[in-house]
Amino acid sequence: MTSLRKLGSSDLEVFPLALGGNVFGWTADQDASFAVLDAYTAAGGNFLDTADSYSAWVDGNSGGESETVIGKWLASRGNRGDVVLATKVSQHPEYPGLSAANIKAAADASLRRLGADHIDLYYTHFDKPEVPVEEIIGALDELVKAGKVRHIAASNISAERLAESLAFSDREGLARYVALQPHYNLVSRDTYEGEPRDLAERAGLAAVPYYALASGFLTGKYRPGAAVDSPRAGGAAKHLESERGRRVLAVLDEIAEAHDAPVATVALAWLAAQPTVAAPIASARTVEQLPALLGVAELSLTEGEVGRLTEASA
């Protein structure tokens, strides 16, 4: 059985791949979403990542569709206690920002959609520098004290604001961030490495990277002359135009062949081997896409292989 990983300083233990919920209610309808969720948990997965704003960007959607799908699935399977549930606040069209009142109202709305009495990991989705960290942490601490949230985390936040937040929590004895969700992968390293990662290490925070597969580029399906039918194809294909992108793909191909593993599994395994990383996030629209993601739990790269990928992606 796959070993679970401790999430930072929290008491949460998570599967080494977080299942991204951004596709639920978007490119995966309810039946497809249920099938993916069933297959992920059947394989030992227990870490679901969503946000209250998923998928407000789709015509006809208003935000909260992903939480609603997950909530219906949890109710139908009766397995809330087996799942570590993460969601986020600040981007829902009806609950924008990080004022204290909004954080609390958005949390209640998320709990209603999820059909749950608590959220295991509650992220500030995008920091709002105009709101004092004292107000944000104070509101999150109230949610923790009320039992509505177990642990708090941050995504898309500067190292300076993160340090301010941690210092305030420590000084006042309030809830403290236990995890960070950065944009981080083999073709986007400067979005996390450096001061954000150094601070996470010093503070004992776990990283749960998003865009772990660079919008699909690191699955290996994007090749010169190949057309890919995906809403994210444009963003992924641009990496083919860079020398680094082509270099990374070449080394991924070699290591994948050596392990008889999918390219995506190797890319995720590199990420999972990085300091502070507890579990990369990746999403699947279909059950068929899952094995390449789940494989990260079993694939251990050698030190030399990690080094080759690190060098290729520099």
Summary of the structure (lengths in Angstrom):
residues: 314
radius of gyration: 18.8
end to end distance: 34.2
largest distance: 57.0
contacts: 1093
relative contact order: 0.13
helix: 46%
strand: 16%
